[in-house]
Amino acid sequence: MEATSPTLAASLQSGRPTVIEFYAKWCGDCKAMAKTMKTLEQQYGSDKINFVVLDAEKDANSQLVNLFRVDAIPHFAFISADRTLLTTLTGFLPPGVMEKQMVAFSQGVQLPFCGPDMCGLTPEQAMMQKGRR
């Protein structure tokens, strides 16, 4: 997976939004999501979104694991075209959730699903967003 992935540096320089997927070879949820992620990459990866895949257990990626505070996998980091971390999502995510997330991400609109960082929204804004989902 990581071997065919573009580098993070190249992706961040492209001017397109980037999703980073941290995985581990032993991770059952990572394996369960692999087909969905491959489909989404085929659908959005050619000209809308960069998909970067990183093995969270490789020493070469330890600095990024720490930077993105990866404490569960799979771990998805959504970075805007202007290189701002929008949110992170962890664990198994149903295909419909990832599809809705990618649609919004590719269009540059508010993401429908936010991790513990609430997509940079205030608690009040986050509560209002929940009503729109």
Contacts in CASP RR format, 6 or more apart in sequence:
PFRMAT RR
TARGET T0000
AUTHOR 0000-0000-0000
METHOD contacts of the structure
MODEL  1
MEATSPTLAASLQSGRPTVIEFYAKWCGDCKAMAKTMKTLEQQYGSDKIN
FVVLDAEKDANSQLVNLFRVDAIPHFAFISADRTLLTTLTGFLPPGVMEK
QMVAFSQGVQLPFCGPDMCGLTPEQAMMQKGRR
1 23 0 8 1.000
1 34 0 8 1.000
1 53 0 8 1.000
1 55 0 8 1.000
2 53 0 8 1.000
2 54 0 8 1.000
2 55 0 8 1.000
2 58 0 8 1.000
4 53 0 8 1.000
5 51 0 8 1.000
5 52 0 8 1.000
5 53 0 8 1.000
5 54 0 8 1.000
6 50 0 8 1.000
6 51 0 8 1.000
6 52 0 8 1.000
7 52 0 8 1.000
8 18 0 8 1.000
8 20 0 8 1.000
8 52 0 8 1.000
8 54 0 8 1.000
8 64 0 8 1.000
11 18 0 8 1.000
11 50 0 8 1.000
11 52 0 8 1.000
12 18 0 8 1.000
12 50 0 8 1.000
12 79 0 8 1.000
12 83 0 8 1.000
14 50 0 8 1.000
15 81 0 8 1.000
16 47 0 8 1.000
16 48 0 8 1.000
16 49 0 8 1.000
16 50 0 8 1.000
16 81 0 8 1.000
17 48 0 8 1.000
17 49 0 8 1.000
17 50 0 8 1.000
17 78 0 8 1.000
17 79 0 8 1.000
17 80 0 8 1.000
17 81 0 8 1.000
17 105 0 8 1.000
17 106 0 8 1.000
17 108 0 8 1.000
18 49 0 8 1.000
18 50 0 8 1.000
18 51 0 8 1.000
18 52 0 8 1.000
18 78 0 8 1.000
18 79 0 8 1.000
19 49 0 8 1.000
19 50 0 8 1.000
19 51 0 8 1.000
19 52 0 8 1.000
19 76 0 8 1.000
19 77 0 8 1.000
19 78 0 8 1.000
19 79 0 8 1.000
19 102 0 8 1.000
19 105 0 8 1.000
20 52 0 8 1.000
20 53 0 8 1.000
20 54 0 8 1.000
20 64 0 8 1.000
20 68 0 8 1.000
20 76 0 8 1.000
20 77 0 8 1.000
20 79 0 8 1.000
21 37 0 8 1.000
21 51 0 8 1.000
21 52 0 8 1.000
21 53 0 8 1.000
21 54 0 8 1.000
21 74 0 8 1.000
21 75 0 8 1.000
21 76 0 8 1.000
22 54 0 8 1.000
22 55 0 8 1.000
22 56 0 8 1.000
22 61 0 8 1.000
22 64 0 8 1.000
22 65 0 8 1.000
22 68 0 8 1.000
22 70 0 8 1.000
22 73 0 8 1.000
22 74 0 8 1.000
22 75 0 8 1.000
22 76 0 8 1.000
22 77 0 8 1.000
23 30 0 8 1.000
23 53 0 8 1.000
23 54 0 8 1.000
23 55 0 8 1.000
23 56 0 8 1.000
23 73 0 8 1.000
23 74 0 8 1.000
24 30 0 8 1.000
24 55 0 8 1.000
24 56 0 8 1.000
24 57 0 8 1.000
24 73 0 8 1.000
25 55 0 8 1.000
25 57 0 8 1.000
27 73 0 8 1.000
27 74 0 8 1.000
29 73 0 8 1.000
29 74 0 8 1.000
29 91 0 8 1.000
29 92 0 8 1.000
30 73 0 8 1.000
30 74 0 8 1.000
32 92 0 8 1.000
33 74 0 8 1.000
33 92 0 8 1.000
33 93 0 8 1.000
33 98 0 8 1.000
36 95 0 8 1.000
36 98 0 8 1.000
37 51 0 8 1.000
37 98 0 8 1.000
40 51 0 8 1.000
40 98 0 8 1.000
40 99 0 8 1.000
40 102 0 8 1.000
41 51 0 8 1.000
43 102 0 8 1.000
44 51 0 8 1.000
44 102 0 8 1.000
44 106 0 8 1.000
45 51 0 8 1.000
48 106 0 8 1.000
49 102 0 8 1.000
49 105 0 8 1.000
49 106 0 8 1.000
54 61 0 8 1.000
54 64 0 8 1.000
54 65 0 8 1.000
55 61 0 8 1.000
56 65 0 8 1.000
56 70 0 8 1.000
56 73 0 8 1.000
56 75 0 8 1.000
64 70 0 8 1.000
68 75 0 8 1.000
68 77 0 8 1.000
68 85 0 8 1.000
68 88 0 8 1.000
69 88 0 8 1.000
71 90 0 8 1.000
72 90 0 8 1.000
72 91 0 8 1.000
73 90 0 8 1.000
73 91 0 8 1.000
74 90 0 8 1.000
74 91 0 8 1.000
74 92 0 8 1.000
74 93 0 8 1.000
75 88 0 8 1.000
75 89 0 8 1.000
75 90 0 8 1.000
75 91 0 8 1.000
76 88 0 8 1.000
76 89 0 8 1.000
76 90 0 8 1.000
76 93 0 8 1.000
77 85 0 8 1.000
77 88 0 8 1.000
78 85 0 8 1.000
78 86 0 8 1.000
78 87 0 8 1.000
78 88 0 8 1.000
78 89 0 8 1.000
78 101 0 8 1.000
78 105 0 8 1.000
78 111 0 8 1.000
79 85 0 8 1.000
79 86 0 8 1.000
80 86 0 8 1.000
80 108 0 8 1.000
81 108 0 8 1.000
85 117 0 8 1.000
86 105 0 8 1.000
86 111 0 8 1.000
86 119 0 8 1.000
86 120 0 8 1.000
87 111 0 8 1.000
87 113 0 8 1.000
87 114 0 8 1.000
87 115 0 8 1.000
87 117 0 8 1.000
87 118 0 8 1.000
87 119 0 8 1.000
87 120 0 8 1.000
88 115 0 8 1.000
88 116 0 8 1.000
88 117 0 8 1.000
89 101 0 8 1.000
89 113 0 8 1.000
89 115 0 8 1.000
90 115 0 8 1.000
93 101 0 8 1.000
93 113 0 8 1.000
97 113 0 8 1.000
100 112 0 8 1.000
100 113 0 8 1.000
101 111 0 8 1.000
101 112 0 8 1.000
101 113 0 8 1.000
104 110 0 8 1.000
104 111 0 8 1.000
104 112 0 8 1.000
105 111 0 8 1.000
110 119 0 8 1.000
110 129 0 8 1.000
111 119 0 8 1.000
112 129 0 8 1.000
112 133 0 8 1.000
113 133 0 8 1.000
114 120 0 8 1.000
114 121 0 8 1.000
114 126 0 8 1.000
114 129 0 8 1.000
118 125 0 8 1.000
118 126 0 8 1.000
119 126 0 8 1.000
119 129 0 8 1.000
121 129 0 8 1.000
END
